[in-house]
Amino acid sequence: MISSASLATLALLLPVGGAPTDTVPPEAVVDRVRALVADTWQADPGELVLDWGRLPPLPDDAPTAPLRLSGTGRDGWFVVTISPADGRAVAMTVRAGAVRVQPVAARALRAGATLAAEDIAWEERVAWGAPSATTGAGLEPVGWEVRRGLAAGERLVEPMIRPPQLVTAGEPVTFVWQRGTVRMERVATAQGSGRLGELVRAQIGAVRLVGRVVAPGVAQVEEEGR
């Protein structure tokens, strides 16, 4: 998502009275932006896909004019600002990502359903955002819960689906602490339920246990105190 500050900057920089165009910027501009995004994400420029918003009229010297990339890159969104030698700076939005094999619904799925292998198909889709942040897109979400009704072909990604509940409140949970070859385990009663990756807590006397759910009935200790 683009920040409100970036959107405000974009509104100020768009030329007044200039009709936007539906074209892709000059190839030199595309190559420069791709290089900047790749540098920001420490990614291979060749694997990046860029999707441009509606473009303002660009200055003649756009291919060589100073160019700035701003925004956090969340969900792949950036603002590109071009500052020509003569004239007002112009800005445009671009979304970046990479093609990844991703799970999609093999058939229509109802809300509350638990995903089975036959519910999942695999297709190449653009995963928007840094490639390093989308590597989990290829993980098979068997056992995950469908949060809303999905049509066949829709992507199986959060928040449309969520990890399975692996720890149940009031049930035993094994808290695992490990440093190198040293491993310790303590079994306690979970004070709350937790899904894969969520934190759960338990109390043994004066000892408070906090762990992140990593498997059914198992949590990796993140902190322990008295």
N, C-alpha and C positions, 0 to 999 in steps of 0.2 A: 504494500500500500504506500502511496506517495504521501509524505507529510503535508500538513496544512500549510507550512511555511513554503514548501516547494511549489504547491499549487498556487499560492499567492504570488510567488516569483514568476511562475508561468503566466498568470493572468496579466501581470504588469508588462511582461516582455512581448506578448503577442502583438503584432502590428495592428494599429487601429485602422479599421476600414479595409484591411487586406483580406481577401477571400481565401480561406484555407484550400489546399489542394489535396488530392487523394493519391499522390505519387510517393514513391520511395525516394529518399534523399540521394544525391549523387553518390556513385560507388565509392569515391574517395572519402566522403563523410561516413558512409556505412562502415568502411574498413577501419577508420579512426575510432569510431564509437565501439566497434567490436573489440578493438585492441584495448581500449580503456576499460571496458567491462571485464575482459579477460584478466587484465592486470588487477582490477579491484577484487575479483574472485579467485585469483591465482588459478585460472582455468585455461584450457587449450582454446584459442580463438576459433580454430576450425570446427569445434563441436557446438558453438553457440548459434542459436537462432534468434533473430531480432524481429520484433513485430512493432511497426510504427503506428502512432496515432495520426490523426489528420494533421497535415503539415502546413505551416504558414508559408507564404512566399519567401523563398530563401535568397539571400544576397548572391550576386554573381561570384564573389570570392569565397563562397561557403566551403569549397573543398580545401582551401588553405587557411581560412580565417581561424583565429583562436577559438578553441572549442572546450567546453567544460561539461563534465558529467557530475550531476548532483543527485541527492536522494540516497536512501538506505539500501535500495535494491531489494526491499522486501517484496516477495511474490514476483520478483523480476522487474519491478518498475523503477525507472530512472527518468530524470529530466535532463535533456541535452540543450545547452545554451551555446549559440554561435554569435560571436562578436565581430562583425565586419569592420574593416578599416574605416570606412565612411558609412555612417548610418546607425540605426538603432539595433541593439541586440535582439535576436529572435530565439524563441525556445520551443521545444517540442518534446513529447513524451515518447518513450520507447520501452518495450518490455522484452526482457532477455530470458532465455532458458536453453534447454538442451533436449534432444530427442532421447527418450528412455522407453524401454519396454515396461508397461504398467498394467496393473490388474484392472479389469473393467467387469461390469455385471454381464454374465453370460445370458441372463434372462431377467425379466422383471422381478424385483425383490420387494417384499413388504417391510415396513418399519418393524423393528424388534426381532427380525430373523437373524439366526446365527449362520454365518457363512460356512458353506461346505465347499470342497474342492470343485464340485460340479457347478457351483454358482459363479465360478471365476473363469474369465477368459483373459488372454494376454494380447495387447496391441501396442504398437509404437505410437506414442503421443509425446507432445512437447510438455516437459515438466518445467514450469516457470519458476525461476529462481536459480541460485547458485547450484551448479552440478554437485558440489560436495554436500549440499543440504538436501538433495533429492535422491541420494543413493538408496535410501530405504524404499523408493518407489517400486523396486523389483521384488520386495518381500511378499510372500504369499499370505494373505490375511485370513487364513482358515481359522475359524473359531471366533472371528471378530463379529461384533453386533452391528446390524444395519440401523441407523438412527432415523432415517426417513425413507419413504418409498423411493425406489430407484428403477429407472427404465433400463432395458437391455442396452448395453454399450456405454452406460455412464461410468465414470471413473470411480474406483473403490479407494477413496482417500479420505483422511480426516478433513472436516468433521462429519462427512456423510456416514462414515463408519467409525467405530471406536474399538479399542482393544478389549479382549474378554476380561471379565472379572475373575481374578485369580486368587484373591484373598477375601474371605467373608468375615464380617464382624462377629465376634464371639467364637470363632473357630481357631484352632492352633495355627501358628505361622512360625516358620523357622527363620530366625535372623542370622545371617551369615556375615562374619567379619573376616577378611583375608588380607594379609600383607605378605607378598612373596609366597613362601612355602608355608607360612604360619596361617592356620585356619581355625576359627572358633565358631561354634554354633550355640544358639540359645533358643529354646522353644518357649513361646509365650502365646497368650490369647490376644488376638487382634482386637483393637478398640474400634476399628472401622474397616469397611470393605475397601478394596483397591484393585485397580486394573493394571495391566502391564505398564510399567514405567511410572506409576503413581507412588506417592509416599504412604506408608502405613505406620501406625504407632502401637506400642504395647507397653505395659508396666509390669515389672517384676520387683515387688517390694518398693524400695526407693530408687530403683534403676529404671530409667526411661529409655526405651529403644525406639529408634526411628530408622526405617529402611525403605528402599525403593523396590517395588515388586519386580522380580526378574523371572519367576516361574510359578506354577501353581503351589501355593502355600509356602513360598520362599521369598525373602526380602534381603537385599544387600544393605548392610548397615551403612548409614551415612553419618550418624552421630550417636553418641551414647554418653549419658551423663547421670549424675546423681542429684 
